[in-house]
Every structure is written in structure tokens, then in C-alpha cells.
Amino acid sequence: MITLHYSNAMTSFVGPEGLTDEALQGAIVRTGPLCERVAKERAAGKYPFADLPYAEEAIAKVERFAEERRAAFRNIVHLGIGGSALGPLALQSALRPRFYNMLGVKDREFCPRVFFLDNVDPEETRELLEFCAPKETLYHIVTKSGETVETVAAFMLAIDRLKRAAGDKFREHVVVTTGARGLLRSWADREKVATFDIPEGVGGRFSVFTPVGLLPAALMGVPLRQLMSGAEMVDAVCMRIDPKTNVAYLLALVAYLLDTSRRKTMHVVMPYARALRDVADWFRQLWAESLGKKHSVDGKVVMVGPTPVLALGATDQHSQIQLYTEGPNNKFVLFMAPDKWRHDETLPEGLLPELSWLAGKKLSELLEAERAGTEASLTSAGRPNAFLELQDLSPRSIGGLLHLLEMATVFAGHLYNVNPFDQPGVEHGKKAAFALLGRKGYEELRTKLESGRRDRTKYVVK
């Protein structure tokens, strides 16, 4: 279902900037036991996210809710940020038509439109909340902690509008997905609104197969069982003990070695399919937040982590490839593309004699030629690259791809010797925002921050 082509990361294809066969085989000998270690840790319950495709009761609950509510609303407004939005947005982009929200209700198979509010930009927030009439809208509020300030702010505005429009019936228009404790859990229990759980031990960026991602997907008509079956199929591959056949391990190892031994500190994820663009965006957070760490698991200061970059083929051939081909040789490019497409177009014949070489070609052929041409250009310039080839863009393939990338991140965390499940750098920024907004208990930090802001005024130019 998913094939990793990594020949263009090797010296025999890309020259001295690639990996030698000896270096790769030596690394497999040294780190290959990770495959057995991860399999054992997985069996012991260390990776709760990996068990989500098998969570029959939770999946069935989502399906029942979606079946009951799908036809009752014209709109779904999903309120979340970071991992609480990127996963479900990736599912929408990958598995629904490109202009899904613009289609008529019949063409959407009587499913609601789905909008994502994942920032506190005042203009965007106002426009979306006014565009979606409260009486026609179901608001899905997602935050594991229940206190994510951006989501809580959007929640306050949405509920205020909803109460004014629907009165006591506002509860029928709200569903909360959150952790077992926290502000929103208490509010939801008190108000008796519908709730879904984010399991303990599953962080936001690994939550796409919880109700965080599954609920909006089900409301859009995505077949959850097919999505989960793909994840299950790839899960078996990711648990292979033989490192030479474990795709998740090999992807992580090649990326890690290129970073640490060849200084390819920027990892460009470049799908050649618009449907995969937001999957790459989701992966960008997964790779960055999981691997970018100051401390190793044994407390040493290491400051490691590649910088993931999103590019879209063929669009970014016209904005980025010049840099990737002839600029600093510090990048590893990972292509993604399907072998089979859901739809295609054939270019007409007889328009211009000068274009006869294009006539009769399919757009899928053109896009693959663009990808292969970019691959050849990078390779001839000594720029390491690899290719994740999907069988197709079905729910099974997408489910498998998401699970593969999650497990590759786990393997990469082991290789870098960091904890892929925490994010201390993010937490500091959250606390600073709380202090500046006047939250109780952060007075000392606020004084310090405001003092620092005053000290730098001499470096401001108007």
C-alpha cells in the first residue's frame, strides 16, 4: 500500500552528499534492534496512539453520533489549534473533494460543510462565526487540556453567539472533545452537552485517530472503518522485527543519518497531489514538535531536530526548486504521490500543432513527469531525496500513511535519543501568554516579561 524508494539518498545515485551502503548497513546493525524494542514497548502499552485504530467502542460511538447529527446541521465549525486541527483538516483535504464546502448538499451526500477555526485572528474569527448561522451549526470544541487559550477564546465567542440565537437549545449545537479533566470537561458535564474523550497518553499531534479527527471526518461522510483498516495494515509493517523490511524505521533512519552525518538539517516534504498537501502540513508539526528538543532523554543538552518544510508539487517547482537545487546543500526532500488517482483528465487534441506532444496525455502523466523531473534534477545536483509512493488516495491508503508517519516519528525519537511526546518549548510560550493576559498565578512572570519589553524600546524604529 505504501512503498519507500530511497535510492536517491545513497552515494551510488546522488554522490558524496548521500549515504554510503557501508554507513547505512552499519547504522542498521547498530540501531536495528530498535524494531524489536519498539514492538515490545508497543505491546506493553507505551504508545497509546498506536492502538487507536483498534478502539472499536470509541469508533462506534463516533459513527453513531455522526449518523444521528449529520443531517441536522448545515455547518460544522471545528474549534481547535495545532494537533487539534491539523489532523482533521488533513483528513478533509485528503478524502473529500477539493471544493467540498462549495458543493451543493446533494453533491456532499447530504453531509454538512466543515470549517476549521484554528487561530485567534480577529477578522477571520468574526467572518467565520458570522458566516455560519448559529442555528444551522454544530460547534466541535477540541482541546485536551481544556484550557488552550486560543480554543477557549473561540469557544467563548461561539457560545455567546449561540446562546443569543438558540437560547436554552444551545446544548444541541455543541460537542466537546477533551481530556478527562479540565475547564471544558467541567463545563460540558455541568451543561450536559455531548462529549468525546481524548485518551490518556495521546498527545494532540498524535490524536488524528481519536474523535479529534474521526468526528469531523465521520460527519463529512468519510468511511472510518476503511481509514482504520489502512492504519491496521500498515501497523503490521511498522511492527516488523527485521529492520530491512520495516518502512517506518528505514524512513526515520535515512532522514536521521542525512541530518546528523550529512548536515541535511532541513527536511522538505513535497507531495505531488493537492489532496496530500495538508497531510504534509500535519506531518510538519509532528516532525518538528516531536524531534526538536534541547535535552536528550538522559538530560544532556543536545539541541537536535531537523526543520521540516512544506512544499507542493508542481506548484513549488516554480517558487522553491531553484533554491533546493542550487542553494545551500542542507536539505533532504521527501516526495509523496499516489500511483492511482480518483479522477483524471485527458488533454484534448487538435488545438495547436505546437502542442501535439501534449495532446492525449493525462494530467496524472504530466504531474508524474514533473515529479520525476524534479527528482532527476535534485539527484543530478547531488541533493538527497526519497519517495513515498501510495497505492492510491483511498481512505485505506491515507489511514496507512498517517500511521506510518506517526511510527516513523517514534523511531526517529529513539534515534535522536529524545522524548517525541513532550513539548517543553511550547509550554513556555503558553505560560508567557497567560502572564501577559493577566491570568492569576502568573504575576511574577508578567512583571519579568513587561520589564524585558521596556528594556528593548531603544531598538524600535518608527
Buried (B, 14 or more C-beta within 10 A) or exposed (E): BBEBEBEBBBBEBBBEBBBEEEBBEEBBEEBBEBBBBBBEBBEEEEBBBBBBBEBEEBBEBBBEBBEEBBEEBBBBBBBBBBBBBBBBBBBBBBBBBEEBBEBEEEEBEEBBBBBBBBEBEEEEBEEBBEEBEBBBBBBBBBBBBBBBBBBBBBBEBBBEBBBEBBEEEBBBBBBBBBBEEBBBBEBBEEEEBBBBBBBEEBBBBBBBBBBBBBBBBBBBBBBBBBBBBBBBBBBEBBBBBEBEEBBBBBBBBBBBBBBBEBEBBBBBBBBBBBBBBBBBBBBBBBBBBBBBBEBBBEEEEBEBBBBBBBBBBBBBBEEBBEEBBEEEBBBBBBBBBBEEBEEEEEBEEEEEEEEEEBBEEEEBBBBBEBBBEBBEBBBEBBBBBBBBBBBBBBBBBBBBBBBBBBBBBBBBBBBBBBBBBBBEEEEEEBBBBBBBEEBEEBEEBBEEBEEEEEEEEEEEEE
